[in-house]
Amino acid sequence: MSTRSKRSLKAEAARRFAESAAPVIRQVQASGVASLRGIAAVLNARGVRTARGGRWAATQFGAVLARAERTIEMARSRREASDG
C-alpha cells in the first residue's frame, strides 16, 4: 500500500472518529464546560477514550474538535451547493 493510501485511510478514520465524538463533545460543551482542558477532563472522567484508546489531553481534543467542525462545514457546503 502506498504512503498516500495509508494517509488517506488514516484521515478517513480520523474523520469518522471526530464525527462519532461530536455529539458527546457538544453535550459536554452544553453543560457549561468551555476550555479544552476542561472538556478533556470531563471526557476522561466519563471514560470516553481517544481513537487509539488513550486518555484525552487538551491538544488532542482541540484537533478532534477542529476536524469535526471542518467536516460539518464541508457537509453544509455540499448541501447548499446541491440546493442552489
N, C-alpha and C positions, 0 to 999 in steps of 0.2 A: 504494500500500500504506500502510495506517495505521501510525502510530508504535507502537501496541500490537502489531500484527502483526510489525513489524520486531523489536521487543524479544523477542517470543515466539520468533521464528526464531533470534535470537542466543542466547537462553537454551537452546534445544534444541541448537544447535550446540555450545555450551559444555558441556552435559551429556554429549553424545556424546564430545567430546574428553576430558573427565575420565574417562569410563568406559574409553576406549581407553588412556589413560595410566596408569590404576590398576595394571595388572599390572607395568609397568616400575617404578613408584614403590614398590610392595611389594617387588620384588626388591632395589632399592637399599636400602630400609629393613632388609630381612632380612640384608643384608651388613654391617650394623652402623652405617651412616650414619644419624644421628638428627636433626641440625639441618636447618632449612630451607635455610640457606646451603650446607651440605654436600651435601644432595641435589640442589640446583640445580647445583652444581659438577659432580657426577657425571653428571647428565643432559647438561650441556653437553659434558663430556669424551667422552661416548658418541655425541655428535652428534644427540641427541634434541632436536627443535625444538618450540617452543611452537605453539599453534594458528595463530598468524599467521606462523610460520616464523622467529621470532627465537630469541635465546638466553634461557635461564632466569635469573630473579632470584628471590631468596627470597620476595618478596612475591607474585609470580606463582604460584610453586609452592604457597604457602600457600593461595591462593584456589582453585587446582585441587584440592588435597587436600581442602579443606573441601567443595567441590562434590561430589567423588567420594564422600566419606563420607555426605553427605546423600542422595545417590542410592542408595547401598547400604542405608541405613537405611529409606528410603521403600519400596524393593523388599521388604525384610524385613518391614515392617509390613503391606504388601499380602498377602504370603504367609501371615502369621499370621492376618490377617482372613479370608482365604478358607479357611483350615484350621479356623477356630474356628466 
